[in-house]
């Protein structure tokens, strides 16, 4: 199992899309027509072999719209995990009382979204791709559309009042041991060294950070300042309440 894609939600797609194009060195993305089923429009951006997605509501009463109303800003929305054996994963989810809220079976993919209340922190998708090296949700040309200024999406962070409890639940559902870090956070590390970190917060904030591999972080920081994305009070790059970290 590995982390393959992270999604953020925004009230309006195109302003955030333009900021990320400039910040990450992206010239082309993929708009998946399938997300219209959920009342959304989206942009999927290729970051090495991983993906960053923006979703925005196109109608009332969507899960993304309700989250945006709660968080009052652009925010983390969804984590997509790639699995090797979807049937075995689905059996494991059922054994751990995780409900499926959406499922698809196609020649290229078997996937499901699970109920956020059953895992906590975010909507999670489990996806088996055929072939495994592909990623249907990024369209047919994603390899030619990779970002030029970042090389991988390394991981994401969730914040919660009880991070140890949340990490334990995610680790149980994902069959991955929880590592306790010296700073008091908790981490799941997957087969490709991608990670999900859990840290403490007063409120249940969900996804609050995304980490990218980048050959020249200082140049990204300069670009962020020019775009107005650098927050001096937090000493970092933020789009809405999501921190963008570059290492």
C-alpha positions as CSV (number, residue, x, y, z in Angstrom):
1,X,0.0,0.0,0.0
2,X,1.2,3.5,-0.7
3,X,0.0,7.1,-0.7
4,X,-0.7,8.1,-4.3
5,X,-2.9,11.2,-4.3
6,X,-4.0,14.0,-1.9
7,X,-7.0,16.2,-2.6
8,X,-7.8,19.7,-1.3
9,X,-11.2,21.4,-1.5
10,X,-11.7,25.0,-2.6
11,X,-14.7,27.2,-3.1
12,X,-13.5,28.1,-6.6
13,X,-11.2,25.9,-8.7
14,X,-9.4,28.2,-11.0
15,X,-7.7,30.7,-8.7
16,X,-6.1,27.9,-6.6
17,X,-5.2,26.0,-9.8
18,X,-3.4,29.0,-11.2
19,X,-1.4,29.5,-8.0
20,X,-0.4,25.8,-7.9
21,X,0.6,25.8,-11.5
22,X,3.0,28.7,-10.9
23,X,4.3,27.4,-7.5
24,X,5.0,23.9,-8.6
25,X,6.0,24.4,-12.2
26,X,3.0,22.8,-13.9
27,X,1.8,23.6,-17.4
28,X,-1.0,21.0,-17.9
29,X,-3.4,19.0,-15.7
30,X,-6.4,16.7,-16.1
31,X,-10.1,17.5,-15.4
32,X,-11.8,14.3,-14.6
33,X,-15.4,14.3,-15.9
34,X,-16.3,11.5,-13.5
35,X,-16.2,13.8,-10.4
36,X,-19.4,15.5,-11.7
37,X,-21.2,12.5,-10.1
38,X,-20.2,14.0,-6.7
39,X,-21.2,17.6,-7.7
40,X,-17.6,18.6,-8.2
41,X,-15.1,19.9,-10.8
42,X,-11.5,19.1,-10.4
43,X,-7.9,19.5,-11.5
44,X,-5.4,16.6,-11.1
45,X,-1.7,17.6,-11.2
46,X,1.1,15.1,-11.7
47,X,3.9,15.3,-9.2
48,X,6.4,12.7,-10.2
49,X,4.5,9.4,-9.7
50,X,2.0,11.0,-7.3
51,X,-0.8,13.4,-7.7
52,X,-2.3,16.6,-6.2
53,X,-6.0,17.2,-6.7
54,X,-8.2,20.3,-6.2
55,X,-11.9,19.8,-6.1
56,X,-14.6,22.6,-6.0
57,X,-18.4,22.2,-5.6
58,X,-20.6,22.8,-8.6
59,X,-23.9,22.3,-6.8
60,X,-25.3,22.6,-3.3
61,X,-25.1,19.9,-0.6
62,X,-21.9,18.1,-1.5
63,X,-19.4,16.6,0.9
64,X,-16.8,19.1,-0.2
65,X,-19.2,22.0,0.2
66,X,-20.1,20.9,3.7
67,X,-16.5,20.6,4.7
68,X,-15.7,24.1,3.2
69,X,-18.6,25.6,5.1
70,X,-17.2,24.0,8.3
71,X,-13.6,25.0,7.7
72,X,-14.3,28.4,6.1
73,X,-11.3,28.2,3.8
74,X,-9.5,26.0,1.3
75,X,-8.8,22.8,3.2
76,X,-7.6,19.2,3.0
77,X,-10.3,16.8,1.6
78,X,-9.2,13.3,0.7
79,X,-6.4,10.8,0.7
80,X,-6.1,8.1,-2.1
81,X,-4.2,5.0,-1.3
82,X,-3.0,2.5,-3.9
83,X,-3.4,-1.2,-3.0
84,X,-2.2,-4.4,-4.7
85,X,-5.3,-6.5,-4.1
86,X,-8.6,-4.7,-3.9
87,X,-10.6,-7.8,-3.0
88,X,-8.4,-8.5,0.0
89,X,-8.5,-4.9,1.0
90,X,-12.3,-4.8,0.8
91,X,-12.5,-7.9,3.1
92,X,-10.1,-6.2,5.5
93,X,-12.2,-3.0,5.6
94,X,-15.3,-5.0,6.3
95,X,-13.6,-6.9,9.1
96,X,-12.7,-3.6,10.7
97,X,-16.2,-2.1,10.4
98,X,-15.3,0.4,7.7
99,X,-18.3,1.2,5.5
100,X,-18.0,1.8,1.8
101,X,-19.8,4.9,0.5
102,X,-18.8,4.5,-3.2
103,X,-17.3,1.8,-5.2
104,X,-16.3,1.3,-8.9
105,X,-15.3,-1.7,-10.9
106,X,-13.7,-1.2,-14.3
107,X,-11.1,-3.0,-16.5
108,X,-8.5,-0.5,-15.4
109,X,-9.4,0.0,-11.7
110,X,-11.2,-1.4,-8.6
111,X,-11.7,1.3,-6.0
112,X,-13.9,2.4,-3.1
113,X,-14.3,5.4,-0.8
114,X,-14.9,4.7,2.8
115,X,-17.0,6.6,5.3
116,X,-15.0,9.3,7.0
117,X,-16.7,8.6,10.3
118,X,-15.3,5.1,10.2
119,X,-11.7,6.1,9.9
120,X,-11.7,9.8,11.0
121,X,-10.0,12.9,9.6
122,X,-10.7,12.6,5.9
123,X,-12.4,10.7,3.2
124,X,-10.1,7.8,2.1
125,X,-10.1,6.0,-1.2
126,X,-8.5,2.5,-1.7
127,X,-7.6,1.9,-5.4
128,X,-6.1,-1.0,-7.3
129,X,-4.8,0.0,-10.7
130,X,-4.4,-2.3,-13.7
131,X,-1.6,-1.9,-14.7
132,X,-0.2,-1.0,-11.2
133,X,2.1,1.7,-12.6
134,X,-0.8,3.7,-14.1
135,X,-3.3,6.1,-12.4
136,X,-6.6,6.4,-14.2
137,X,-7.8,9.5,-12.3
138,X,-4.9,11.6,-13.7
139,X,-5.9,11.0,-17.4
140,X,-4.0,9.4,-20.3
141,X,-1.2,11.9,-20.5
142,X,-0.1,12.4,-16.9
143,X,3.5,11.3,-17.5
144,X,4.0,14.1,-20.0
145,X,2.4,16.6,-17.6
146,X,4.7,16.2,-14.5
147,X,5.6,19.3,-12.5
148,X,9.0,20.7,-13.2
149,X,9.8,22.2,-9.8
150,X,8.8,19.4,-7.5
151,X,9.6,15.7,-8.0
152,X,7.3,13.8,-5.6
153,X,4.4,14.2,-3.2
154,X,6.0,12.7,-0.1
155,X,3.2,12.7,2.4
156,X,0.5,14.6,4.3
157,X,-0.4,15.6,7.8
158,X,-3.6,15.4,9.7
159,X,-4.4,17.2,12.9
160,X,-6.7,15.9,15.6
161,X,-7.3,16.4,19.4
162,X,-6.3,12.7,19.9
163,X,-3.6,12.1,17.3
164,X,-2.5,8.8,18.8
165,X,-6.1,7.4,18.6
166,X,-6.5,8.6,15.0
167,X,-3.1,7.2,14.0
168,X,-3.9,3.9,15.6
169,X,-7.2,3.7,13.7
170,X,-5.6,4.5,10.3
171,X,-2.8,2.1,11.0
172,X,-5.3,-0.7,11.8
173,X,-7.3,0.0,8.6
174,X,-4.2,0.3,6.5
175,X,-2.4,-2.7,8.1
176,X,0.6,-0.4,8.8
177,X,2.4,0.0,12.1
178,X,2.3,3.4,13.9
179,X,5.7,5.0,14.5
180,X,5.9,7.5,17.4
181,X,8.2,10.5,16.6
182,X,10.4,12.4,19.0
183,X,8.2,15.5,18.6
184,X,5.1,13.6,19.8
185,X,3.5,13.1,16.4
186,X,2.7,9.7,14.9
187,X,3.5,8.5,11.5
188,X,2.5,5.7,9.1
189,X,5.2,4.9,6.5
190,X,4.3,3.0,3.4
191,X,6.1,0.7,1.0
192,X,7.4,3.5,-1.2
193,X,8.4,5.6,1.9
194,X,5.4,7.9,1.5
195,X,3.9,8.9,4.8
196,X,0.9,10.2,6.7
197,X,1.6,12.1,9.9
198,X,-0.8,12.7,12.8
199,X,-0.3,15.7,15.2
200,X,-2.2,17.3,17.9
201,X,-4.7,20.2,17.6
202,X,-7.5,21.6,19.6
203,X,-10.1,20.9,16.9
204,X,-10.5,18.0,14.5
205,X,-9.0,19.7,11.5
206,X,-8.3,16.8,9.2
207,X,-5.6,17.2,6.5
208,X,-3.6,20.4,7.2
209,X,-0.3,19.8,5.4
210,X,1.2,18.3,2.3
211,X,5.0,17.6,1.8
212,X,6.8,17.6,-1.5
213,X,10.2,16.6,-2.6
214,X,11.9,19.6,-4.2
215,X,15.5,20.1,-5.5
216,X,15.5,23.8,-4.7
217,X,13.1,24.7,-1.8
218,X,14.5,28.3,-1.6
219,X,13.3,29.0,-5.1
220,X,9.8,27.7,-4.2
221,X,9.8,29.9,-1.1
222,X,10.7,33.0,-3.2
223,X,7.9,32.1,-5.7
224,X,5.5,31.7,-2.8
225,X,6.3,35.2,-1.5
226,X,5.7,36.6,-4.9
227,X,2.3,34.9,-5.1
228,X,1.3,36.1,-1.6
229,X,1.3,32.5,-0.2
230,X,4.0,33.0,2.4
231,X,2.7,33.5,5.9
232,X,5.2,35.4,8.1
233,X,3.2,34.5,11.3
234,X,3.6,30.8,10.6
235,X,6.9,31.0,8.7
236,X,5.6,28.9,5.8
237,X,3.6,28.5,2.6
238,X,-0.2,28.2,3.0
239,X,-3.1,27.9,0.6
240,X,-6.1,28.4,2.8
241,X,-5.4,26.4,5.9
242,X,-3.2,23.8,4.2
243,X,0.6,24.1,4.7
244,X,2.7,23.3,1.7
245,X,6.1,21.9,2.8
246,X,9.1,21.4,0.5
247,X,12.1,19.2,1.4
